[in-house]
Amino acid sequence: MEMRRFGKTELQVSAIGFGCWESSGEYGEFDDQEIIDAVHLALEMGINLYDTAEAYGFGRSETLLGQALAGRRDQAVVVTKFGIYPQDDVHHRDSSPETAQAAIERSLKALNMDYVDVYLIHWPDRDSSFEDAMAKMEDIRSQGKARFVGVSNFRPEQIRQASNGGSVDVVQYGYHLFDRRLERFVFPTVAELDCGLMTYGSLAHGLLAGAYTQDTVFPDNDWRARGKAFNLSLLSPDVLFRNVDVVEDLKTIAADLGHTSAQLALRWVLSNKLVSTALVGFRNPDEVRANIEGLDWEMDADTRTRIQAVFERHGVDTAPDVWVEEDGLGIPA
C-alpha cells in the first residue's frame, strides 16, 4: 500500500482510507461482523486510516470501528468528526465549545479509545464562531484527546477564519471523477496552508464501481434515494441514465488497462498528489479486495485525456458553479 504525507502533521497515511459512513445505516442495511472483518482485512492489506463520525449512526459506526480495532489500535490512524445532530427530522449543526467537549467524550467512549489521531468539525456551523470553534479544538488537543484537528466541508474563507483560532491540520471534502469542484474552490487554500487532504466519495457513492444500471432504485432508508449528492445532481433519475453510460465508457478504458472502473476512478483521484488519502466505503471483505488490488500503477496523460473525452462527449459538467451545500452564500471566491 502506498503511504503518503498527511499535510503538516508528522503522520504517514495509506493512499486509500477506510470510510465508515457505510456502517451508519444511511446506505441501507449491513452486517456488523462483515464490517469488522472488512476492517481486519484492510489492516492486513496496509490500510492504516479509518474515518468515522459521531453522526454516522449516532455512535453506531464509532462503536463498530472501536470493536474492530480492539487490540490493534497502534496500527490505525483514527479520524472522527462532530457537530451534526438530529432535530425535527433534520441534521442540526452545533460546533460550539461546550458541544465539542461533550462530543469528544462521547466519541472516545464509543470508540473505546483514549484519543483519536484526528478530530474534525463535520460541517460549518454558521451560528458559532469558526475561530472560537477551532480554539476549542486546540484545547481538546492540549487535553491529549486528539493529536491533530481540522475541518470538513468548509469553504476556503471559512478555513481561514477557523485558522485564526488554531491550526487547521487536516481537511476533508468530496472529490471524484464526477465532482471536481475542489480543484477550483479549495485546492489552492489546502496547498497554501499545507493541510492534510482527505477526499470522500471516491467512487461517486458507488456509481463508479459500476454497480448501478439505468433502472436502479434506492430503498427509502438509503440517502442516495434523494438523487442529489452534496448539491450535485448525480443519482437522480433525470441524470442517472447518462451517468451510467459514462461509467460504461470508463469500463472500456479500464479494461484496456487491465483494471476495473473502480480501480480507474481511484487511481484518478490518487493521481492528484495533493490528496493524502482517498476514502472508500467498505461493507465487507470482498469489497476491500476488489478495490485495493490493482492500484499499483500510475495514470499517464493519455489515459487522463481519454477519461476527459468521455465526460465531454456525454456533456457532464464536473465542476459546476455551485458549492457543496445550498447555504445562500454563493460561489466561493
N, C-alpha and C positions, 0 to 999 in steps of 0.2 A: 504493500500500500504506500502510495506517495505521501510524504509528510510535507506540510507547508508552514511557513512562518505565520503567526497569528497577530499581525499588526505589531503594536508597541509592547505587547505582552512578551514574556520570555517563553511562552508555550509554543510547542510544535504540535500541529493537529493534522489528522488524516484528511486527505483531499475530499473524501466522502464522509459526511457526518450522518449519524443515525437520528432521523427526525421522529419524534414521538407523538405527533398530532394524531396519527392513526390509532393510537391507543387511548383516545379520548371519548370514542363513541360517536364523534361527528362524521366519521366516514362509514357509518353503519356498524354492524356487529363484528366482533373479533373475539379470538380465543386468548385468554390471559397466558396460558402456558406457551402458546406459539409465539407470542411477543417475547416472553422470557427466553425461549430457545433461540429466537432471532438475535437477541442481544448477545447471547453467548457465542453464537457463530460469528457475529460481526466482530467481536473481540478477537476471536481466533484468526479472522481474516485481516486484522490490522486496523479496524476502525476504532479510534480512541475518543471521538467526540460524540456526545449524546445530548440532544436538545429536547427539553420538555418545557412545560409552563404550568403554573397553578390553574390556568383557565382550561387546560386540556382535561376535560372530565372533572374539573374542580377537585383535583387531588388524586384522581384515579391513575392518570398517566404517571405522575411522580411516584406514586406508591409502587406501581409495577416496575418502573425503572429501578427504584431502590431495591426491590426484591431481586431483580435480575443481576444487579451489581454487588449484591451481598458477597463479601469475601474477595471482591475484585475491584474495590474502589480505587486502588492505586493504578489501575490500568486505564482509567477513564478520565476524560475532561468533561465535567458535567455542567451543563448550561440550563438555567431555568429563568422564567420570566414572571412578572406580576403586573397587576393593575387593571384586570378585566374581571367584572363580577356581574352575575345575573341580577337584573332588577326590572320588573314589569315586562318580562319576556324579551328584554334587550340586554346587550352587554354594556354595562355601565363602566366608565373608566374612572379610576381613582389611583393616583400615584403620589398622594400626599405623604409627608414624612411618617405620620403615625400609621398609615396603611402599609407603607413599605416595611416598617419594623415588624408589624404583626404578620405580614405576608412571608417574610423570610423565615420567621419562626415556624409558620405552618409548613412551608416547603421543606425545611430541614427535617421536620418531624415526619412528613410523608415519605421523603427520600431515605429516612433513617441515616442521615449523614450529619457531620459536624459543620461542614462548609460546602459551598458549591464553588466551582472554579470561575464561573462567570454568572453574573446576575444582571438581568436586563429589564428595563421598563418596556412592557409589551407593546403599548400604543401610546401616542401622545395624549395626555390628559390636559386639555386646554383650560380647565378650571383650577389647575395647580401651576405654580411657578416651575418651569423646567430647571431653572438654576437651583431652586430650593430642593427639588426632587433629586437632582444629581448630587447636591451636597449631602443629602441623606444617604445616598448610595455610597458615598465616600465614608460616611460614618459606619455603615454596615461593613464595609471593607476593613475599617480600623478595628471593628469588633472581631475580626477573624472569621466572619461568616461567609465572605465572598472574597476571592483572590483578585478578581477583576470585575469591572462594571461597565454598563453601556446602555444602549437604547435599540429599539426595534421599530421600524416603520416611521421614523421621524423624518420630517422634511429637512433639507440641508440647513436652513436658517434655525430650525429648532435644535439641531445638533449643536450648532454654535452657541445658542442660548444656554443649553444644558452644560456645555463645556466651561461656562463661566463659574459653575458650581463645583466642578470636579472633572477628572479625566474621563473622557468617553473612550474606553479602551476597545470596545467591540460594538459593531452594529449588525443588524440583521434585516434583510429585505427579500422580497420575491424576485426571482430572476430566472428566466428560461427562454427558449427559442421564440415562444410566442409573446413574451413580455420582456422588452429590453429598455424599459423606461429608466431604469437605474443608470444606464450609460450616459443619459443626458442630464438627469436631475440630481444624482447622488455621487457617482463615482469620483468626480473631481474633489468633492469635500472629503470623502473617505481617504483618498490618496494624500491630500494635504495634511490631514490630521493623523495619518498613519494608523487608522483603525483596523482591527481585525474584521474581515468581512465574511459573514455567514449568509449564504443565499438559500432560500427555501423555495419549494415548488419546482425543483429542478426538472421534473418530468411533467410539468404543467398539470399537476394534480392527477396524474395517471394517463392523460391524453397521449403524451409522447412515449409511453410504454407500449402503445399500440393495442390497448385492451378495449377500446371503445369502437362502436360502429355507429352508423347514422341513425340507428334505431335505439341506441342506448337511452334508458330512462333510469334516473337515480331514485332510490327509495326516499320517502319523506324524511327519514332520520339521517340523511346524508346531506351535508351542507352544499354539495355540488348540485343538488336539485335546484338551487337558486339560479344557476346559469352563469351569473357574473362571478368572476374571481378577482377580488381586490380592484373593483371598479373597472374591470376589463371584460368585455364580452368574450367568453372562451368556450363555455359549455352549454350555452342557451340554444334551444332548438334552431333558431334562425341562423346560427353560425356553425353549429356542431358538424353539419354535413360537409361544409367547406373545410373545417379544421381536420376532420377525419381524412379527407382527400389529401391534405397537406402531409399528414403522417404517413399515408400510404406511399407518397413520393419519397419521403425521407427514409422509409424502409428500403426502398430500392437503392438509394445512396449507401445506406448502412450495409446492405447485403453485398454490394460491390467491394466493400472494405472488409468483409467477413465479420460484421458486427450486427447487433440488433439496433432498432430505432432508439431504445432506451440508452444503450451504450454510446450511440452517436450524440444524443442530446446531452448526456452527462459530460462527454469529452468536450463538447462545445462550451459548456459553462466553464469547465476547468481550463480551457484554453485561454481564458482571461486570467492572467496571473495576479490580478488584484484580489481575486476570490481566494479566501483562505480555505474554506470548506463549503462544499455543496451538499445541502441536506437532502436526504431521500427518506421517505417514509416506508418502513418495512413492517409487514404484518405477520410474516412467517419466515423460516429459514430459506425456503425456496426463493423468495423474493430477494433475499440477501445475496444468494449465489448468483442469481440471474443478472443482477445489476452491478455487482462488484467485479465479477470475472470479465475479462475482455476490455479493461480500461488502460492497459499498459501500452499506450500508443499516443502519438501526438497528431493533432489535426493540422493538415497542411492548408495552404492558401487556396488551392484548387477545390478542396472539399468545402471550405467555407463559402467559396463563390457558388458552388453548386447548391448548397443549402439556401443561400440568399436568393438565388434564382427561383427556387420553389416558392418561397413566400411572395416574391414579386409576381410570379405567374398567377398565383391564386388571389392576389390583391389583399394580402394580410398586412395591416399596419401594426408593426410590432412595438412601436414607440409613440402611441397617440398622445395628444396634449391633454392628458388627464392624470391627476395624481392617484395614489392607490386607495384613496377614500374620498367620498363626497363631503369634504369639510368646509366648503364655501370659501376657501382661501385662494382658489385659482391655481394657476400653474406655478411651480417653484421658479424662483429667479435663477 
